[in-house]
Amino acid sequence: MFRQQLVRFSTRRAFSSSIRSQVHFKEGVYSNVPVKIHNRKIPYAIIHFGFFSLGFLVPFFASYVQLKKSGLI
C-alpha cells in the first residue's frame, strides 16, 4: 500500500505557472536562446568562434609548453 502511493507520488509531474510569468512570455524564432543575438556591440559570431577556437588551441599550446620544458623542441 505504502509502496504504491510512493510510486504514484514520485511519477506524478506537476506543471504550474503564474500569471506574472505569462505576461513576459515572448514567442518567436530566438525566444529559446539564452543569449542576446541581435543588436549587440560585439557580433555574436566573433564571441562564438573565438570561444571554440580558444578551446581548440589550448591543448596544442599546452603540449608545446610541455615539450619545450622537456627539451625536445
C-alpha positions as CSV (number, residue, x, y, z in Angstrom):
1,M,0.0,0.0,0.0
2,F,2.7,2.5,1.0
3,R,4.9,1.5,-1.9
4,Q,2.1,2.1,-4.4
5,Q,1.4,5.5,-3.0
6,L,5.1,6.3,-3.1
7,V,5.4,5.3,-6.7
8,R,2.3,7.2,-7.6
9,F,3.6,10.4,-6.0
10,S,7.1,10.0,-7.4
11,T,5.9,9.6,-11.0
12,R,3.4,12.5,-10.9
13,R,4.6,15.6,-12.7
14,A,3.2,19.0,-11.6
15,F,3.5,21.9,-14.0
16,S,2.3,25.3,-12.9
17,S,2.9,28.8,-14.0
18,S,1.7,32.1,-12.6
19,I,0.1,35.0,-14.4
20,R,3.2,37.1,-13.7
21,S,5.4,34.7,-15.7
22,Q,3.0,34.6,-18.6
23,V,3.0,38.4,-19.0
24,H,6.6,38.5,-20.1
25,F,6.5,35.4,-22.3
26,K,7.7,36.1,-25.8
27,E,7.3,33.9,-28.8
28,G,9.4,33.9,-31.8
29,V,12.5,32.5,-33.5
30,Y,15.0,33.4,-30.9
31,S,12.8,33.1,-27.8
32,N,14.5,29.9,-26.6
33,V,18.1,31.2,-26.9
34,P,19.7,32.3,-23.5
35,V,21.9,35.0,-25.1
36,K,21.2,38.2,-26.9
37,I,21.8,37.7,-30.7
38,H,20.6,40.9,-32.3
39,N,21.7,44.5,-31.6
40,R,25.0,43.5,-29.9
41,K,28.1,45.7,-29.6
42,I,30.3,42.8,-30.4
43,P,28.8,40.4,-33.1
44,Y,27.8,37.1,-31.7
45,A,29.8,35.2,-34.4
46,I,33.1,36.7,-33.1
47,I,32.4,35.6,-29.5
48,H,31.1,32.1,-30.6
49,F,34.1,31.3,-32.9
50,G,36.5,32.9,-30.5
51,F,35.4,30.7,-27.7
52,F,35.6,27.5,-29.7
53,S,38.9,28.3,-31.3
54,L,40.4,29.1,-27.9
55,G,39.2,25.8,-26.6
56,F,40.6,24.0,-29.7
57,L,44.0,25.7,-29.4
58,V,44.6,25.3,-25.6
59,P,45.7,21.6,-25.8
60,F,48.2,22.4,-28.6
61,F,49.7,25.3,-26.6
62,A,49.9,23.2,-23.5
63,S,51.6,20.4,-25.5
64,Y,54.1,22.9,-26.9
65,V,54.9,24.3,-23.4
66,Q,55.5,20.8,-22.0
67,L,57.7,19.7,-25.0
68,K,59.7,23.0,-24.6
69,K,60.2,22.3,-20.9
70,S,61.4,18.8,-21.6
71,G,63.9,20.0,-24.2
72,L,62.6,18.1,-27.2
73,I,61.9,21.4,-29.1
